[in-house]
Amino acid sequence: MRVLMRRFLDLDFELDVIEADDGTTALEVLLNEPVDVVMLDLRMRVMGGIDALKAIRRTPRLASLPVVFVTGVADEEAVSIAVSLGVQAIVVKPFTRESLRDRTQTLLGGAIKTPPSAASRRRSTQKMIDLAPTQSVLVVDRELEYRSVLSTLLARIAKVAEAPNEFAALTLCLEGPCPDAIVFGQLSEFSPLDGCAQKVREITTGKPLALVAAAPAEQVGPLRAKGLFDAVMVRRCDAEFTTDSLLDVLSERSAERLLLHTSATDIVEALDWTRQEMTRVSGLALREAPAGMAAEARGVRAQVELHSAHATYRLRLFVPMPLALGIAARNTNVEADALSDVELSGVVSNLLADSARHLQQRLAARPCTVEIGAIQAAVADTLGETLGSAAEQRGTRRWLAPEATCPVVFTLAPGVGA
């Protein structure tokens, strides 16, 4: 959430943002750095927001410092205490870019700016790394934890391989095929980052290759000045920080795809929500269908896409005819044998639209606009599709109504352009 808050602030205000992991660290910053406004979360480790706020108000030179209180918890007592301690604004999570700006622009209005493009916000001295799903990235770092954090993020937007050291990376480049991009992090004491970059440039002459360095903050400036890397990011073994650092070196298209990636948690939650909604509208307890059970009976199928400028997600739903008739009759007060194909398609379309809106709401806190396209629905003899890709298989559920022989099939998967 801290990453999103910083990105929203960067979009709307000319500010220098300082981050702190907890209340204790925040107090240390306030005692040593000039700060104009504090944005304080209620829930923090070591020292929570209320205790940190009390400490700020007890400190004479900080007592009148403007504070914005951030909470995602319906805690009236905490909010009441915060108000009594003189907070200037309260922001409720999850927040959007607009809601954060509305709550803070009175305090930060002097620094407000017209939002530029994502690319222009990043350092003009760096090449923005653009990665397509078909391209490959090699992550090189001697520390397994950092390799895992960075590889997990990059896997959202490209194919990823790992190497535990620079020697293994050089071997991969020599033996081929050469990756489209390499991220060099912490290497052995024998190989400085710039020397390793120079070696890779020599052995990959003529091949289009993007080189990125992940280095401690104090090394970022010197590495950029040497010009051997296309981009340099700050290295820290923390998923939230690494996300923010990675966004600074990605093109606008790749950054948006990273932010809008439908994570495993998003997929599972959307699938579970749809099952609950199907159960509600049908009045039937749906259970998981046996593995491999195919939708080979007549039914209604529908499809819709959620899309932004650079990312697309496809939702598909197949409902067997007996269940579609039952849901339609239950919710339209029309006898099943009097329902037309158009009415049946409309019922299934509404179910899918609800699922799409639910997923859209989950993505709403991310700094990208996601729109729902037109729904296509029709009565069909079978599902008529093969779920071939790994993403489709992971994002597919088959549910069976009591005494049914054909399952409901719901799929959420990346579409064209994602």
TORDREN-218403 format. One line per field, with one value per residue (C-alpha): x, y, z; residue number from 0. Coordinates in nm, 2 decimals. Each point is the difference from the previous one (the first is absolute). Example, Ala and Ser with C-alpha at 12.3 -4.5 7.8 and 13.67 -1.06 7.14 Angstrom:
u c(1.23,0.14)
v c(-0.45,0.34)
w c(0.78,-0.07)
i c(0,1)
// end
This chain:
u c(0.00,0.30,0.11,-0.34,-0.02,0.35,-0.10,-0.32,0.18,0.27,-0.28,-0.17,0.25,0.36,0.13,0.31,-0.15,0.18,-0.11,0.01,-0.09,-0.15,-0.07,0.34,0.18,-0.24,0.09,0.37,-0.06,-0.21,0.28,0.27,-0.17,-0.22,-0.35,-0.30,-0.28,-0.02,-0.22,-0.04,-0.15,-0.20,0.14,0.38,0.24,0.22,-0.19,-0.36,-0.14,-0.17,0.31,0.21,-0.25,0.01,0.38,-0.02,-0.23,0.21,0.31,0.00,0.14,-0.23,-0.32,-0.16,0.12,-0.29,-0.09,-0.21,-0.13,-0.04,-0.21,-0.17,-0.17,-0.34,0.14,-0.21,0.20,0.33,-0.14,-0.15,0.34,0.17,-0.25,0.06,0.37,-0.05,0.04,-0.08,-0.15,-0.10,0.05,-0.19,0.15,-0.04,0.04,0.01,0.22,-0.29,-0.11,0.36,0.04,-0.33,0.09,0.35,-0.01,-0.09,0.33,0.21,-0.18,0.30,0.19,-0.28,0.09,-0.16,0.05,0.27,0.04,0.16,0.30,0.07,0.00,0.29,0.36,0.07,0.36,-0.13,-0.13,-0.34,0.00,-0.29,-0.08,-0.25,-0.15,0.20,0.33,0.24,0.18,0.29,0.02,0.36,0.05,0.19,-0.28,-0.29,-0.25,0.05,0.01,-0.34,-0.15,0.11,-0.07,-0.36,-0.06,0.15,-0.18,-0.32,0.12,0.26,0.17,0.26,0.31,0.24,0.37,0.17,0.31,0.16,0.19,-0.32,-0.15,0.30,-0.02,-0.37,0.08,0.28,-0.19,-0.33,-0.26,0.08,-0.27,-0.16,0.09,0.23,-0.03,0.33,-0.04,0.25,0.29,0.31,0.29,0.19,-0.23,-0.11,-0.32,0.14,0.27,-0.26,-0.21,0.30,0.07,-0.36,0.00,0.32,-0.14,-0.35,0.12,-0.27,-0.28,-0.28,0.05,-0.12,0.23,-0.14,0.20,-0.16,0.23,0.01,-0.13,0.35,0.12,-0.29,0.14,0.35,-0.14,-0.23,0.29,0.21,-0.27,0.07,-0.36,-0.32,-0.16,0.10,-0.25,0.05,0.04,-0.17,-0.13,-0.36,-0.29,-0.18,0.32,0.12,-0.33,0.04,0.36,-0.08,-0.27,0.26,0.18,-0.29,-0.17,-0.35,-0.14,0.19,-0.06,-0.37,0.00,0.20,-0.25,-0.31,0.13,-0.27,0.18,-0.08,-0.19,-0.21,-0.08,-0.10,-0.21,-0.18,-0.07,-0.13,-0.22,-0.15,-0.08,-0.17,-0.20,-0.10,-0.11,-0.21,-0.18,-0.06,-0.09,0.21,0.32,0.26,0.29,0.33,-0.04,0.22,0.34,-0.02,-0.38,-0.09,-0.29,-0.15,-0.36,-0.22,0.03,0.07,0.35,0.11,0.32,0.12,0.34,0.13,0.26,0.22,0.24,0.25,-0.16,-0.30,-0.17,-0.26,-0.29,-0.20,-0.30,-0.19,-0.32,-0.17,-0.36,-0.19,0.18,-0.04,-0.37,-0.03,0.19,-0.21,-0.33,0.10,0.10,-0.25,-0.32,-0.04,-0.07,0.31,-0.16,-0.11,0.35,0.17,0.36,0.04,-0.13,0.22,0.30,-0.09,-0.01,0.35,0.13,-0.12,0.18,0.32,-0.03,-0.03,0.32,0.18,-0.11,0.12,0.34,0.01,-0.06,0.30,0.22,-0.14,0.26,0.28,0.10,-0.14,-0.35,-0.17,-0.31,-0.24,-0.07,-0.32,-0.12,-0.06,-0.24,-0.19,-0.16,0.24,0.01,0.32,0.26,0.18,0.34,0.32,0.17,0.35,0.23,0.13,-0.16,-0.34,0.03,0.11,-0.29,-0.27,-0.26,-0.26,-0.30,-0.28,-0.36,-0.18,-0.10,0.16,0.22,0.16,0.20,0.00,0.33,0.15,0.34,0.20,0.32,0.22,-0.12,0.17,0.23,0.04)
v c(0.00,0.23,-0.05,0.11,0.30,0.11,-0.04,0.19,0.28,0.01,0.02,0.30,0.20,0.14,-0.16,-0.17,-0.31,-0.17,-0.35,-0.17,-0.36,0.06,0.27,-0.02,0.06,0.28,0.18,-0.03,0.15,0.29,0.08,0.01,0.12,0.30,-0.13,0.20,-0.26,-0.35,-0.27,-0.25,-0.35,-0.13,-0.35,-0.02,-0.24,0.10,0.32,0.05,0.32,0.12,-0.03,0.17,0.28,0.05,0.01,0.26,0.22,-0.03,0.13,0.38,0.07,-0.26,0.07,0.21,-0.22,-0.08,-0.38,-0.20,-0.31,-0.31,-0.29,-0.30,-0.11,0.10,0.11,0.29,0.02,0.04,0.26,0.19,0.00,0.11,0.29,0.11,0.01,0.24,-0.20,0.21,-0.27,-0.37,-0.23,-0.33,-0.31,-0.12,0.34,0.11,0.27,0.24,-0.06,0.04,0.32,0.14,-0.07,0.15,0.28,0.26,-0.08,-0.06,0.23,0.22,-0.29,-0.13,-0.06,-0.11,-0.38,-0.09,-0.33,-0.28,0.01,0.37,-0.05,-0.23,0.10,0.12,-0.13,-0.36,-0.21,-0.13,-0.38,-0.14,-0.37,-0.21,-0.32,-0.20,0.16,-0.15,0.16,-0.15,0.10,-0.04,0.03,-0.20,0.04,-0.24,0.21,0.31,-0.22,-0.14,0.34,0.15,-0.31,-0.02,0.36,-0.03,-0.32,0.21,0.16,-0.23,-0.34,-0.02,-0.20,0.02,-0.03,-0.01,0.18,0.18,-0.30,-0.20,0.30,0.04,-0.37,0.04,0.29,-0.19,-0.32,0.18,0.09,0.33,0.17,0.32,0.17,-0.08,0.14,-0.01,0.03,-0.11,-0.18,-0.17,0.21,-0.08,0.18,0.37,0.08,0.23,-0.26,-0.27,0.23,0.07,-0.37,-0.08,0.28,-0.15,-0.35,0.11,0.25,0.05,-0.15,0.23,-0.03,0.22,0.00,0.11,0.04,-0.05,0.17,0.16,0.36,0.15,-0.17,0.09,0.35,-0.12,-0.30,0.22,0.24,-0.28,-0.07,-0.38,-0.08,0.09,0.06,-0.01,-0.08,-0.01,-0.35,-0.09,-0.34,0.11,-0.07,0.33,0.21,-0.21,0.05,0.38,-0.02,-0.22,0.24,0.27,-0.18,-0.15,0.16,0.13,-0.30,-0.25,0.19,-0.01,-0.37,-0.06,0.19,-0.15,-0.36,-0.22,-0.17,-0.35,0.16,0.21,-0.30,-0.23,0.28,0.08,-0.37,-0.06,0.31,-0.11,-0.34,0.16,0.22,-0.30,-0.18,0.31,0.05,-0.37,-0.10,-0.31,-0.12,-0.02,-0.24,-0.05,-0.21,-0.31,0.07,-0.01,0.02,0.17,0.24,-0.21,0.09,0.28,0.32,0.37,0.14,0.36,0.20,0.34,0.18,0.24,0.23,0.29,0.17,-0.29,-0.29,-0.23,-0.26,-0.24,-0.14,-0.29,-0.18,-0.31,-0.10,-0.33,0.04,-0.16,0.23,0.31,-0.07,-0.04,0.32,0.20,-0.14,0.07,0.36,0.11,-0.17,-0.15,-0.37,-0.18,-0.13,0.35,0.15,0.11,-0.04,0.37,0.00,-0.29,0.18,0.31,-0.18,-0.15,0.33,0.17,-0.27,0.06,0.38,-0.02,-0.21,0.25,0.30,-0.18,-0.05,0.35,0.12,-0.20,0.17,0.34,0.09,-0.03,0.31,-0.11,0.02,-0.33,-0.02,-0.28,-0.08,-0.12,-0.34,-0.26,-0.28,-0.27,-0.34,-0.27,-0.38,-0.03,0.21,-0.04,0.11,-0.16,0.15,-0.04,0.26,-0.04,0.33,-0.12,-0.33,0.18,0.24,-0.25,-0.15,-0.26,-0.03,-0.25,0.05,-0.29,-0.28,0.18,-0.18,0.31,0.26,0.38,0.12,0.34,0.12,0.32,0.03,0.26,0.08,0.15,0.28,-0.10)
w c(0.00,0.07,-0.37,-0.13,0.23,-0.12,-0.37,0.04,0.18,-0.28,-0.26,0.16,0.20,-0.02,0.31,0.16,0.16,0.29,0.10,0.35,0.07,0.35,0.26,0.16,-0.33,-0.08,0.32,-0.07,-0.34,0.14,0.25,-0.27,-0.32,-0.09,-0.06,-0.09,0.02,0.16,-0.14,0.28,-0.02,0.30,-0.03,0.01,0.16,0.30,0.06,-0.13,-0.14,0.32,0.21,-0.27,-0.02,0.38,-0.01,-0.28,0.20,0.32,-0.19,0.01,-0.34,-0.16,0.19,-0.27,-0.29,-0.24,0.01,-0.24,0.18,-0.23,0.11,-0.15,0.32,0.12,0.34,0.12,0.32,-0.18,-0.24,0.30,0.17,-0.32,-0.04,0.36,-0.07,-0.29,-0.32,-0.30,-0.22,0.01,-0.30,-0.01,-0.17,-0.26,-0.16,-0.36,-0.16,0.00,0.36,0.13,-0.20,0.13,0.36,-0.02,-0.25,0.26,0.18,-0.32,-0.23,-0.05,-0.15,-0.23,-0.36,-0.33,-0.01,-0.26,-0.17,0.19,-0.23,0.06,0.37,-0.01,-0.04,-0.36,0.03,0.00,-0.28,0.10,-0.02,-0.21,0.03,-0.19,0.13,-0.26,0.11,0.25,0.31,0.18,0.37,0.14,0.38,0.25,0.26,-0.05,0.18,-0.23,-0.31,0.10,0.08,-0.33,-0.21,0.13,-0.10,-0.34,-0.07,-0.02,-0.32,-0.16,0.00,0.29,0.06,0.30,0.05,0.34,-0.12,-0.29,-0.11,-0.06,-0.18,-0.23,-0.09,-0.09,-0.22,-0.18,-0.05,-0.09,-0.06,0.14,0.21,-0.10,0.33,0.29,0.36,0.19,0.37,0.27,-0.15,0.13,0.14,-0.32,-0.24,0.04,-0.17,-0.26,-0.09,-0.04,-0.23,-0.22,-0.04,-0.09,-0.26,-0.16,-0.03,-0.12,-0.26,-0.27,0.22,0.14,0.37,0.29,0.31,0.33,0.33,0.34,0.24,0.34,0.00,0.04,-0.32,-0.22,-0.11,-0.08,-0.20,-0.20,-0.08,-0.14,-0.26,-0.02,0.11,-0.17,0.34,0.37,0.28,0.37,0.15,0.32,0.11,0.05,-0.24,0.04,-0.04,-0.29,-0.18,0.03,-0.11,-0.29,-0.12,-0.02,-0.28,-0.20,-0.30,0.05,-0.17,0.21,0.32,-0.06,-0.08,0.32,0.21,-0.16,0.01,0.13,0.29,0.12,0.29,-0.23,-0.22,0.29,0.17,-0.33,-0.07,0.36,-0.02,-0.33,0.15,0.30,-0.24,-0.21,0.31,0.11,-0.33,-0.06,0.36,-0.05,0.17,-0.27,0.06,-0.17,-0.31,-0.05,-0.16,-0.38,-0.02,-0.33,-0.07,-0.29,0.04,-0.14,0.20,0.00,-0.03,0.04,-0.02,0.11,0.02,0.25,-0.16,0.06,-0.25,0.03,0.18,-0.07,0.20,-0.14,0.20,-0.14,0.14,-0.12,0.17,-0.09,-0.14,0.30,0.25,-0.23,-0.03,0.38,0.07,-0.26,0.13,0.36,-0.07,-0.27,0.11,-0.34,-0.06,-0.12,-0.32,-0.09,0.01,-0.32,-0.09,0.03,0.36,0.09,-0.15,0.20,0.33,-0.05,-0.13,0.32,0.21,-0.20,0.02,0.38,0.01,-0.22,0.21,0.31,-0.15,-0.12,0.35,0.12,-0.26,0.08,0.26,-0.26,-0.19,-0.34,-0.15,-0.07,-0.22,-0.06,-0.37,-0.16,0.10,-0.27,0.09,-0.19,0.04,-0.11,-0.04,0.21,0.16,-0.33,0.13,0.11,0.30,-0.12,0.16,0.35,0.10,-0.11,0.18,0.33,-0.04,-0.07,0.23,-0.08,0.23,0.01,0.11,0.18,-0.23,-0.30,-0.25,-0.16,0.19,0.02,-0.14,0.10,-0.13,0.09,-0.20,-0.17,-0.35,-0.31,0.10,0.36)
i c(0,1,2,3,4,5,6,7,8,9,10,11,12,13,14,15,16,17,18,19,20,21,22,23,24,25,26,27,28,29,30,31,32,33,34,35,36,37,38,39,40,41,42,43,44,45,46,47,48,49,50,51,52,53,54,55,56,57,58,59,60,61,62,63,64,65,66,67,68,69,70,71,72,73,74,75,76,77,78,79,80,81,82,83,84,85,86,87,88,89,90,91,92,93,94,95,96,97,98,99,100,101,102,103,104,105,106,107,108,109,110,111,112,113,114,115,116,117,118,119,120,121,122,123,124,125,126,127,128,129,130,131,132,133,134,135,136,137,138,139,140,141,142,143,144,145,146,147,148,149,150,151,152,153,154,155,156,157,158,159,160,161,162,163,164,165,166,167,168,169,170,171,172,173,174,175,176,177,178,179,180,181,182,183,184,185,186,187,188,189,190,191,192,193,194,195,196,197,198,199,200,201,202,203,204,205,206,207,208,209,210,211,212,213,214,215,216,217,218,219,220,221,222,223,224,225,226,227,228,229,230,231,232,233,234,235,236,237,238,239,240,241,242,243,244,245,246,247,248,249,250,251,252,253,254,255,256,257,258,259,260,261,262,263,264,265,266,267,268,269,270,271,272,273,274,275,276,277,278,279,280,281,282,283,284,285,286,287,288,289,290,291,292,293,294,295,296,297,298,299,300,301,302,303,304,305,306,307,308,309,310,311,312,313,314,315,316,317,318,319,320,321,322,323,324,325,326,327,328,329,330,331,332,333,334,335,336,337,338,339,340,341,342,343,344,345,346,347,348,349,350,351,352,353,354,355,356,357,358,359,360,361,362,363,364,365,366,367,368,369,370,371,372,373,374,375,376,377,378,379,380,381,382,383,384,385,386,387,388,389,390,391,392,393,394,395,396,397,398,399,400,401,402,403,404,405,406,407,408,409,410,411,412,413,414,415,416,417)
// end
